[in-house]
Amino acid sequence: MHSSIANNIVNSPLTLHGEGPIWHHGRQTVFWVDILSDSFFEYHLESKELIQYPNAKLVSAIFEIKDDPDQLIAIVQGGIAIYNLKNKSYTIISNLGISWDHHRGNDGAVDPDGNIWFSTTHMDHVDGEGDLYRLNAAGSIDLMLNRVSISNGPCWTMDGRLMFHTDSGTRIIKSYIQDDLNLQEAANRIVIEAGFGYPDGMALDTNDVLWVAIWGGFAVAGFDTRDGRLKYQIDLPAPHVSSCAFVGAKLDQLIITTSRKDLSKEDLEKYPQSGEVFLVNMDTSGVPVNAFNKKF
């Protein structure tokens, strides 16, 4: 196993609960969310300019819209929203027909066909109180997996054949073959050993390595998706590593978010870099992630 240390810090405020990083192809910038501060950030890799977008209640995931550089799809407490980057405000387009009093969104991604997958979770991550949905280009919404607890991912292989997803508390990352609305579990799976931490956000590279943020594990771990073996480890000075994404024009840098959530005062004194955002130069490149192919 190859191990390295992440020490390049993005010049940004500490996040309370950093999550959901993406590379925006249209704007050539990096975005990530801070769920507990109701805001998200945009970062220019070359100029290092940082922009904060406020007033997005418990925003958990954001997605690029094809040919629309001034708006994003955002998952906020209350439903699916369109966020206008110019006036820094959003409009809910669907509340999913559910009560949001004790729920919020969680992770998500855009699939090879340009559809958005996103999840919900209970505020206290009560078992079985979340679901995984798909928003298609025409605006219809499908329930893909129900009764999940802490859904993270999904992400897809380069050929689009396999989808990887985890319900984090199980410590198992499963793979699926999709047939329209049906997900059939495939043989490939990754099991996170007890004591190593919990799988959180993830990203795939072009060599079939799945890079997984390890919550409680001080690391991003790279697993061979063919046999589930741990091949690489990027160590971080923060226990709660929450997500990662390949960014940059060549998709050869890994942006890594961390969190201060659930850490005591003593923990934060011991690990003061909790909540930082890290940037790592990689020897591989990521599988390109599409923009949402919005048609409504």
Protein Blocks (a to p, Z undefined) as FASTA:
>chain_A
ZZdddfbdcdddddfbgghiacdfklopacdddfknopacdddfklopacddehiahiab
dcddehiakbccdddehiacdddfklopaddfbehlpafklgccddddddfkopacdddd
dfklpghiaccddddfkopacdfbghifbdghjdddfkomaccdddfklopacddddehj
accddfbdcdddehiapcddddddfkopacdddehklpacdddfknopafbdcddfbfba
fbdcdedjklpaccddddfehiafklmmmmmmgoiacddddfbdcddddddddfZZ
